[in-house]
Amino acid sequence: MTRSEEIIQAMSNHSIMIQAMFSDVKLVEDIERAALIIAECIREDGTVLIFGNGGSAADSQHFAAELVGRFALERRGLSALALSTDTSVLTSLANDYGFEEIFARQVEALGRKGGVAVPISTSGNSPNVLRAIDAAHKKGMNVIGLTGGDGGSMRTSCDLAIVVPSAETPRIQEGHALIYHILCGLVEKDVCGGKKF
């Protein structure tokens, strides 16, 4: 076996282990609960605000795009916004208030009582994400976090923390992608009906 083949095999084995995490009953129940909270928010004309740094920023944008556009069903757009997409807002907030405030200030401006904030952080300890969680609580939002490892500070600061049980950032990100795809499927079925996934 070549070195490349070994790497490919090892990485695919890690992905199989990520899928195996769904044998954890609590994790499955947390995902079901998160989907119900998000669906209720959308049914009540609320908005889902999603945010994170780096790869988690990309995941935020992906998650929001699946809700606003479509995941598997042809249906109406669902209200979601990734807070990492407006470079003018991000750079002005970082310049004027500091990088730790780039998400909190947006949550303060855009968050509404009954809305949902979805912070994403592989460590659960990103300072700007934690500040935004505090801002979301002040606005009366439900906070559903996606994190990994031991959950970091997000485990206790979120109303519901969905924790991927891995210490490796790539594995946590793979778990997050699978989780938010599952959430999209559950939410659009709940809100819009239909059978296809």
C-alpha positions as CSV (number, residue, x, y, z in Angstrom):
1,M,0.0,0.0,0.0
2,T,1.4,3.4,-0.9
3,R,1.6,6.3,1.6
4,S,-1.2,8.1,-0.1
5,E,-3.4,5.0,0.1
6,E,-2.6,4.7,3.8
7,I,-3.7,8.3,4.4
8,I,-6.9,7.8,2.4
9,Q,-7.7,4.6,4.3
10,A,-7.0,6.2,7.7
11,M,-9.1,9.3,6.9
12,S,-12.0,7.2,5.7
13,N,-11.8,5.1,8.9
14,H,-12.1,8.3,10.9
15,S,-15.2,9.3,9.0
16,I,-16.7,5.9,9.8
17,M,-16.0,6.5,13.5
18,I,-17.8,9.9,13.3
19,Q,-20.9,8.2,11.9
20,A,-20.7,5.7,14.8
21,M,-21.1,8.5,17.3
22,F,-24.8,8.4,16.5
23,S,-25.1,5.3,18.6
24,D,-25.0,7.7,21.5
25,V,-28.7,8.1,22.5
26,K,-28.2,11.5,24.2
27,L,-26.5,12.9,21.0
28,V,-29.5,11.7,18.9
29,E,-32.0,13.2,21.4
30,D,-30.1,16.5,21.5
31,I,-30.2,16.7,17.7
32,E,-34.0,16.0,17.7
33,R,-34.5,18.6,20.3
34,A,-32.4,21.2,18.4
35,A,-34.4,20.5,15.2
36,L,-37.7,21.1,17.1
37,I,-36.4,24.4,18.6
38,I,-35.2,25.6,15.2
39,A,-38.5,24.6,13.4
40,E,-40.5,26.4,16.1
41,C,-38.5,29.5,15.6
42,I,-39.0,29.5,11.9
43,R,-42.7,28.7,12.2
44,E,-43.0,31.8,14.4
45,D,-41.2,33.9,11.8
46,G,-38.0,34.0,13.7
47,T,-34.5,33.9,12.3
48,V,-31.6,31.5,12.9
49,L,-28.3,33.4,13.4
50,I,-25.3,31.1,12.8
51,F,-21.7,32.0,13.5
52,G,-18.1,30.8,14.0
53,N,-14.5,31.3,13.0
54,G,-12.5,29.8,10.2
55,G,-13.8,26.4,9.1
56,S,-16.8,27.0,11.5
57,A,-17.5,30.3,9.6
58,A,-17.6,28.2,6.4
59,D,-20.0,25.7,8.2
60,S,-22.1,28.6,9.3
61,Q,-22.5,29.8,5.7
62,H,-23.2,26.3,4.5
63,F,-25.9,25.7,7.2
64,A,-27.5,29.0,6.4
65,A,-27.5,28.4,2.7
66,E,-29.2,25.0,3.1
67,L,-32.0,26.7,5.2
68,V,-32.5,29.7,3.0
69,G,-32.2,27.8,-0.3
70,R,-33.1,24.2,0.1
71,F,-31.7,21.0,1.5
72,A,-33.6,18.2,0.0
73,L,-37.2,19.6,-0.6
74,E,-38.5,22.2,-2.9
75,R,-40.1,24.6,-0.4
76,R,-40.1,28.2,0.7
77,G,-37.0,29.8,2.0
78,L,-36.3,29.5,5.7
79,S,-35.0,32.5,7.6
80,A,-31.3,32.0,8.5
81,L,-28.2,34.2,8.4
82,A,-24.5,33.5,8.7
83,L,-22.8,36.3,10.7
84,S,-19.5,35.7,8.9
85,T,-20.6,36.9,5.5
86,D,-20.7,40.8,5.6
87,T,-17.0,41.9,5.3
88,S,-17.9,45.6,5.8
89,V,-19.7,44.8,9.1
90,L,-17.0,42.4,10.3
91,T,-14.1,44.7,9.6
92,S,-15.8,47.8,11.0
93,L,-16.7,45.9,14.2
94,A,-13.2,44.4,14.5
95,N,-11.7,47.8,14.0
96,D,-14.0,49.8,16.2
97,Y,-14.8,47.4,19.0
98,G,-12.2,44.5,18.7
99,F,-12.4,41.1,17.2
100,E,-14.1,39.6,20.3
101,E,-17.2,41.7,19.5
102,I,-17.7,40.8,15.8
103,F,-20.5,38.4,16.4
104,A,-21.9,39.8,19.7
105,R,-22.7,43.2,18.1
106,Q,-24.5,41.5,15.2
107,V,-26.5,39.4,17.6
108,E,-27.4,42.5,19.5
109,A,-28.6,44.2,16.3
110,L,-30.3,41.3,14.6
111,G,-31.3,38.9,17.3
112,R,-34.9,38.8,18.6
113,K,-36.6,37.0,21.5
114,G,-37.6,33.5,20.4
115,G,-35.0,33.5,17.7
116,V,-32.2,30.9,17.6
117,A,-28.4,31.5,17.8
118,V,-26.2,28.6,16.6
119,P,-22.6,29.2,17.6
120,I,-20.1,26.8,16.1
121,S,-16.7,26.2,17.6
122,T,-14.6,23.1,17.5
123,S,-13.0,23.9,20.9
124,G,-16.0,25.6,22.5
125,N,-13.7,28.3,23.8
126,S,-13.6,31.0,21.0
127,P,-13.8,34.3,22.9
128,N,-15.9,36.1,20.2
129,V,-18.3,33.1,20.0
130,L,-18.7,33.1,23.8
131,R,-19.4,36.8,23.8
132,A,-22.1,36.3,21.1
133,I,-23.7,33.6,23.2
134,D,-24.0,36.0,26.1
135,A,-25.5,38.6,23.7
136,A,-28.0,36.0,22.5
137,H,-29.1,35.2,26.0
138,K,-29.6,38.9,26.7
139,K,-31.9,39.1,23.7
140,G,-34.0,36.1,24.9
141,M,-32.7,33.8,22.1
142,N,-32.4,30.0,22.3
143,V,-28.7,29.0,21.9
144,I,-27.9,25.7,20.3
145,G,-24.1,25.2,20.1
146,L,-22.1,22.8,17.9
147,T,-18.7,22.0,19.5
148,G,-16.3,19.2,20.1
149,G,-13.9,17.5,22.5
150,D,-15.1,18.2,26.1
151,G,-17.4,21.0,24.9
152,G,-15.3,23.7,26.3
153,S,-17.1,26.7,27.8
154,M,-19.9,26.2,25.3
155,R,-21.0,23.1,27.1
156,T,-22.4,25.1,29.9
157,S,-23.1,28.5,28.2
158,C,-25.4,27.2,25.6
159,D,-29.0,26.1,26.2
160,L,-28.2,23.0,24.3
161,A,-24.7,22.0,23.3
162,I,-24.2,19.2,20.7
163,V,-20.7,17.9,21.3
164,V,-18.8,15.8,18.7
165,P,-16.7,13.4,20.9
166,S,-13.4,13.9,19.2
167,A,-10.2,15.9,20.0
168,E,-9.3,16.3,16.3
169,T,-10.5,19.4,14.6
170,P,-11.1,17.7,11.2
171,R,-13.2,15.0,12.8
172,I,-15.2,17.6,14.8
173,Q,-15.8,19.5,11.6
174,E,-16.9,16.3,9.8
175,G,-19.3,15.6,12.6
176,H,-20.7,19.1,12.5
177,A,-21.4,18.9,8.8
178,L,-23.3,15.7,9.3
179,I,-25.2,17.1,12.3
180,Y,-26.3,20.3,10.5
181,H,-27.3,18.3,7.4
182,I,-29.5,16.2,9.7
183,L,-30.9,19.3,11.3
184,C,-31.7,20.7,7.9
185,G,-33.5,17.6,6.9
186,L,-35.5,17.4,10.1
187,V,-36.4,21.1,10.1
188,E,-37.5,21.3,6.5
189,K,-39.7,18.2,6.9
190,D,-41.2,19.6,10.1
191,V,-41.8,23.1,8.7
192,C,-42.7,22.3,5.1
193,G,-43.7,18.6,5.1
194,G,-42.6,16.1,2.5
195,K,-40.8,12.8,2.6
196,K,-37.6,13.1,0.6
197,F,-34.3,13.4,2.5
